[in-house]
Amino acid sequence: MSTNFTKNAPTLGRRAFLRTASVAALAGGTATTSLLSDSHAQTTARTMARTGVKYDFDTPYNRVGSSCARWDGAAREYPEGVFKYGMGVASQDFECAPCITEALEERIKHHNWGYLSDRDGLIAEIVKWNGNRNQLDLDPKTITVSDGVYPGMIAAMRAFTPPGGKSLVITPAYSGFYTMAREANIGTVDSQMKRVNGRYEVDWADLEAKMTPDVRTLIVCNPQNPTGNVWRADELERMGELALAHNIIVIADEIHADIVRKGHKYTPFAALKNKAVVNNSLSFCAISKTFNMAGLKNAYYYSSNPALLGRVNQYHWPDVSTLGVVATEAAYKYGGEWFDQANAYMDDNHTFIENYVKANMPSVGYTRNEGTYMTFLDFSKVIAAIGPEELQATYNRSTPEENFQDWLVYKSGAYLNPGSMYGTGGAGHMRLNIASSRLVLKEVFDSIAMAVNKV
Ligand SMILES: Cc1ncc(COP(=O)(O)O)c(C=O)c1O
């Protein structure tokens, strides 16, 4: 069977795209109506909270032609038309939670787009979500709303790092940390994890050795993108104690906090028992991965230490878009059930991929993810078998993994992210986004297996 997902998919015109993007998953669901906020009746949404609805993540949702980075951005890199599957950029292919579209539809009926007065309703929902889901008691006064994790973390890097200073990154890690550091005009130093019994583990001796006086911040990515670690409390505490001992401030990036697999538990850095460790940290969060709202530009950060928070706030301009606030508030308030189903579906996607790779792709290495909707596959045997020199001669990119990215698109149509983007330890690996219909994943993995098994 072919999902015929992109190859022959017509590029959607704007009108057709908007039509396809309308709420479709909910026929037959029971509904109760409530106002997002009575005090904002004119400017916020009348939104449906639903219970007992089964959402459909299996039917492929065509994003082609919507200017999305995951599909349209990648396709632009291959104008000759070999691109078929966008398995890179960290966004979900699912139709979003209906409460988000409804909240936005309601707000756009009010035809005025002047400045937003406050974010109090959103902050209240952030506090509730963290309290209910993560048993984290956040003081609303310690929360700064931002238009992305990037701007907050760049401000933190600037605030704490004098010229010549560095951030310490536990790798393989999200490529954006290097981009942020460049933007903040600071350096980075990597501490590469070790693979022990099939799990990525911190190399504690190396981490401490890298805590030299020029290192001013430690980035703790929890869950870790792309290796999928959901860090345990003891691991976080050990990172925090080492940082404290070396006078290094912890920047905890917890954007993937909600996407955690069965059997694992997300521990907010701010919930650690050692209060000295917590007071030496700031946490950068968003619900944008949870509900696929990255394009709506909304995030937040907080710290129990007013001095640290004040320093970051000095470097950060906390402006947000009205639509982002409306949508984010609705997602927090009404989207919990949608997300729980999406998360269970993504967990099953991870299991599907683990089984598929182990059964059908003997030359590809697999590491079990604990969280995030990424998987980090080891193609080093395939790259070695094709020959790095031949790949270089054919594709002439900067790293063997970038050359292999092209090779894979030409041979299978699947676009993955090269491991070399993720710092030391990414060699030979490719990151693949699993947040798609399983029908699409099956087609993608059949194509990749066909290509690599011929090598
Ligand atoms: C670990 C991590 N931090 C930050 C971001 C980007 O955050 P934002 O879009 O809110 O700036 C991403 C996006 O993939 C990410 O994986």
The ligand as an ORCA input file, in Angstrom:
! r2SCAN-3c Opt
* xyz 0 1
  C      15.788     21.287     22.800
  C      15.147     22.394     22.011
  N      15.199     23.658     22.467
  C      14.624     24.683     21.778
  C      13.984     24.471     20.569
  C      13.403     25.632     19.811
  O      12.559     26.365     20.644
  P      11.704     27.607     20.102
  O      11.104     27.228     18.806
  O      10.676     27.836     21.195
  O      12.642     28.772     20.033
  C      13.908     23.155     20.057
  C      13.253     22.882     18.766
  O      13.313     21.815     18.217
  C      14.501     22.102     20.798
  O      14.462     20.827     20.367
*
